[in-house]
C-alpha cells in the first residue's frame, strides 16, 4: 500500500501532477473529500475497487462495493469521502493493473 497526498487546487490553479499508482493506494482522511482520476493508457480494461472501511455511519457492517471498469484509453473520476475510511483513518483503492496507468488526486 502506498499512502498518497492530495494536491490542493487554489485560486491560482495547479499544474496536473499525475503519478503512477500501485495496485493498492491509500488516502488519508485528512485529504478528503477528494477526486481521484484514473487514466487507463493500457490496451485493455482495468478495474478499480473502493474498499469500504467496513461500517456504515450507524455502525453496521457495510456492503461490499463492486469493481468499476475503466475501459482502455479512458479516464474515470471517483469522489472519495471520509465515509469510506477504515479504523486507521485511510481509504483504500485497489486497481487490477497499473501498467500504462496514471492517476491524479485532488482535494475538493
Steps between C-alpha positions, in 0.01 A plus 500: 500500500618847416362803687429779252480872583235714334589793280319814612348717228487867591401824328820511290439149364732203508694312237392142456708267716439146377667213683538130433261320734559165666241223511410617853514872577380661820377853565495678836172614649671841541503542119130419454265568333700468180486397136712212373542492123630177350632516143520157339756529223524125456355295218244324718235571760598515869292501818505745790353399834437733792548298818232588750625562853262233620236701686219733407448827686261309726773247584359201311701289260520665158422326173789412270549741212517368145806562284461778242635434152723759334516434126824506303617856426232645732499719811264456794456728801400386848375713789662368816347600832578438866208256512723230351788538747603203710581509872855625426370808315580399142300410192639226273455478124602183316591489131507170311798613288728804491707460183455820291265639768533841668290668765440845646366573848346842579347625823162668452 
